Amino acid sequence: MKKLLYIVAVAALFLGQQVVQGIFMSDNISNLSHIIGGLVGAASGFALAKEQGPSSHAG
């Protein structure tokens, strides 16, 4: 449960930062692509972790 809380907190910070930058900053980097990349990366990580089973580093 503790790990899930950390994952949700990091995701919220990441998404919040990207939304704020998308609203207030004008640059050539697409913030939407960063958000989509983060979601795809998270989904890939969860899928790979499920395939490998429990980790010996679980704490």
C-alpha positions in Angstrom: 0.0 0.0 0.0 2.9 2.3 0.8 4.4 1.9 -2.7 1.0 2.7 -4.3 0.8 5.9 -2.3 4.3 6.9 -3.5 3.4 6.1 -7.1 0.2 8.2 -6.9 2.0 11.1 -5.3 4.8 11.1 -7.9 2.2 10.9 -10.8 0.2 13.8 -9.3 3.4 15.9 -9.0 4.4 15.1 -12.5 1.0 15.8 -14.1 0.6 18.9 -12.1 3.9 20.3 -13.2 3.2 19.5 -16.8 -0.2 21.2 -16.6 1.2 24.3 -15.0 4.0 24.5 -17.6 1.5 24.0 -20.4 -0.6 26.9 -19.1 2.0 29.4 -18.1 5.1 28.7 -20.2 5.5 29.2 -23.9 8.2 26.8 -25.3 8.6 24.4 -28.1 8.2 21.3 -25.9 4.8 19.6 -26.0 3.6 19.1 -22.5 0.9 16.8 -23.7 3.5 14.4 -25.1 5.3 14.4 -21.8 2.0 13.5 -20.0 1.3 10.7 -22.6 4.8 9.4 -22.3 4.6 9.3 -18.5 1.3 7.3 -18.7 2.7 4.9 -21.3 5.9 4.4 -19.3 3.9 3.8 -16.1 1.6 1.3 -17.9 4.7 -0.5 -19.3 6.4 -0.6 -16.0 3.3 -2.1 -14.3 2.9 -4.7 -17.1 6.5 -5.8 -16.9 6.4 -6.0 -13.2 3.3 -8.2 -13.3 5.0 -10.6 -15.8 8.1 -10.9 -13.6 6.2 -11.5 -10.4 7.2 -10.3 -6.9 10.6 -8.6 -6.6 13.2 -9.5 -4.0 13.6 -5.8 -3.4 10.0 -5.3 -2.2 10.0 -3.4 1.0 
